[in-house]
C-alpha cells in the first residue's frame, strides 16, 4: 500500500515536471496584421500580416467570416504579442469571437484571441470605416 502511494506521488511529480518543461519551451513573438471587413448580415474579412518569432519574419494570410448583424466596411490595423507558441506554425488556426461594435471614422480596438494550438494573440489597433456589428465571427490565420 505504501509503495503505491510513493509511486503515485512520484508519477504526479513527474507529470508536473513534464508540464513545466513544456510550458517553459513555449515562446512569445510579435505580430502586425491588417484586416479589411465588409458585410450585410453575412460578413467577410481578408488581410495580411507579419509574425516576428525568434528573430525571423513570417508572412501571414488572414481570412474570416461573420454571421449576425453586420453592415458596412472597415479596415483595422492590429499590432501586439503572440504568446504560448513553440514554432511559427502554431499561430495557424481559427480564432473565434463574438462581439458587438461600431465605428464611424476612426475607433480603437483591443482583443485577446486563442486558437486550437493554444496560441494567444493580444492585439490592439485602430479601426477606420463605417461599420456596425453584432455577430459571431471566425478569423483564420495561416503562414504564407
C-alpha positions in Angstrom: 0.0 0.0 0.0 2.8 2.4 1.0 4.7 1.6 -2.2 1.6 2.5 -4.3 1.4 5.9 -2.5 5.1 6.6 -3.1 4.7 5.6 -6.8 1.6 7.8 -7.2 3.4 10.8 -5.7 6.4 10.1 -7.9 4.2 9.9 -11.0 2.4 13.2 -10.1 5.8 14.9 -9.6 7.0 13.6 -13.0 3.8 14.8 -14.7 4.2 18.3 -13.1 7.9 18.4 -14.2 7.0 17.5 -17.8 4.2 20.1 -17.8 6.6 22.8 -16.5 9.2 21.9 -19.2 6.7 22.0 -22.0 5.4 25.4 -20.7 9.0 26.7 -20.5 9.7 25.8 -24.1 6.8 28.0 -25.3 7.9 31.4 -26.5 6.5 34.7 -27.4 6.6 36.7 -30.6 5.1 39.9 -32.1 2.5 40.3 -34.8 1.1 43.0 -37.0 -1.9 42.4 -39.2 -4.3 44.4 -41.5 -7.9 43.2 -41.8 -10.5 44.6 -44.2 -14.1 43.6 -43.2 -17.3 44.2 -45.1 -20.8 42.8 -44.8 -24.5 43.0 -44.9 -25.8 40.2 -42.4 -23.1 37.9 -43.5 -19.6 39.5 -43.5 -16.3 38.6 -44.8 -12.8 39.7 -43.9 -9.4 39.4 -45.6 -5.9 40.7 -44.9 -2.3 40.0 -44.4 0.4 40.4 -41.7 3.7 39.5 -40.4 4.7 37.3 -37.4 8.1 38.0 -35.9 9.3 35.0 -34.0 12.8 34.0 -32.8 14.4 36.7 -35.0 12.7 35.7 -38.2 9.7 37.3 -40.0 6.9 35.1 -41.3 4.3 36.5 -43.8 0.7 35.7 -42.8 -2.7 35.4 -44.6 -5.9 36.4 -42.8 -9.4 35.5 -43.7 -12.7 35.1 -42.0 -16.5 35.0 -42.0 -19.1 36.5 -39.6 -22.8 36.0 -39.2 -25.2 38.2 -37.4 -26.0 41.9 -37.8 -23.2 43.3 -39.8 -23.5 46.4 -42.0 -20.7 48.5 -43.6 -17.0 48.2 -44.2 -13.8 48.8 -42.2 -10.1 48.4 -42.1 -8.3 47.5 -38.9 -4.6 47.5 -38.3 -3.6 45.5 -35.3 -0.2 45.0 -33.6 0.6 43.1 -30.5 2.0 40.0 -28.9 1.7 36.3 -29.7 2.1 34.1 -26.6 2.5 30.4 -26.0 3.9 29.2 -29.3 6.7 26.7 -29.8 7.1 27.2 -33.5 5.8 29.7 -36.1 3.2 27.3 -37.4 1.4 27.3 -34.0 -0.1 30.6 -35.0 -2.0 29.0 -37.8 -5.6 28.2 -37.0 -9.1 29.6 -36.3 -9.7 32.3 -33.7 -13.4 32.6 -32.8 -15.1 35.5 -31.1 -18.5 37.0 -30.5 -18.9 40.7 -30.2 -20.6 44.0 -30.8 -19.1 47.2 -32.1 -19.4 50.2 -34.2 -17.0 52.5 -36.0 -17.7 55.8 -37.7 -14.4 57.3 -39.0 -11.8 56.0 -36.5 -12.0 53.8 -33.4 -9.7 51.9 -31.1 -9.8 48.1 -30.9 -8.4 45.7 -28.3 -8.9 42.0 -28.5 -7.4 38.8 -27.0 -7.9 35.6 -29.1 -6.9 31.9 -28.7 -6.7 29.2 -31.3 -6.8 25.4 -31.1 -3.0 25.2 -30.7 -3.0 27.3 -27.6 -1.6 30.4 -29.3 -2.8 33.6 -27.6 -3.0 36.9 -29.6 -3.1 40.1 -27.6 -3.9 42.8 -30.1 -4.6 46.5 -30.2 -5.1 48.8 -33.1 -7.2 51.3 -34.9 -10.3 50.7 -37.0 -11.3 53.0 -39.8 -14.5 53.0 -41.8 -18.2 52.8 -41.2 -19.4 49.6 -39.7 -22.0 48.4 -37.2 -21.9 44.7 -36.0 -23.4 42.3 -33.5 -22.1 39.0 -34.7 -20.2 35.7 -34.2 -17.0 35.7 -36.3 -14.1 33.4 -37.0 -10.7 34.7 -38.0 -8.3 32.2 -39.8 -4.6 32.9 -39.7 -2.1 30.9 -41.8 1.6 31.1 -42.8 2.1 32.1 -46.4 
